[in-house]
Amino acid sequence: MTDIEMIVPRLHQLGFPELTLIQSLNVLPGSTINLECRLPNGATGKILDDGKTYFAAQVEKADSDRCYGVAADADQLAVYEYGCNGADAVLVAWLKR
């Protein structure tokens, strides 16, 4: 089973209805998708590595002007919620694999 074949079903199980719409992932550099975000403990920071590549996707949040963004590699799966151009990003799920 490839990484993508493992990641997509896991996304569908997280409880975010919009993530069930994701059927494929793109490969993107960390430097492009490593958002400064509010972490669950209230601090802000980046959790991805700018030098790595990630399987990623974006889907619009229902009835909102915000989106969910997903980034995953062999070690972790991160789900962000953010506004236009990644503004006001919040880490809403972070799973170590």
C-alpha positions, -999 to +999 in steps of 0.1 A: +000+000+000+014+034-010+016+064+014-013+080-005-035+049-002-029+050+036-033+088+040-066+093+022-086+068+043-072+083+075-083+117+064-118+104+059-119+091+095-109+124+112-145+137+115-142+167+091-169+161+065-151+182+039-120+159+041-141+130+028-141+149-005-104+144-009-096+114-032-061+123-043-031+143-031-005+165-047+032+165-040+043+200-028+074+214-012+073+222+025+085+257+018+052+263+000+028+249+025+046+253+058+021+278+074+027+299+105-003+287+126-018+288+160-010+255+177-034+237+201-015+251+231-021+287+219+015+293+207+022+300+171+048+283+149+055+261+119+055+223+122+066+212+087+101+211+073+107+236+044+132+212+029+109+182+026+081+174+002+046+165+014+014+149+001-010+178+002-045+189-006-069+218+000-107+217+003-131+245+010-149+244+044-187+242+040-206+275+046-174+294+052-148+315+035-121+293+051-104+261+038-088+230+052-053+222+041-037+188+045+000+180+046+014+145+052+046+125+049+058+092+063+060+106+098+030+129+103-004+141+091-014+177+097-047+194+090-050+232+090-079+256+088-072+289+072-085+319+054-075+334+020-038+328+011-032+309+043-042+338+066-051+331+103-040+294+101-050+271+129-037+236+133-068+215+139-053+180+137-018+166+140-012+129+140+022+112+142+023+081+121 
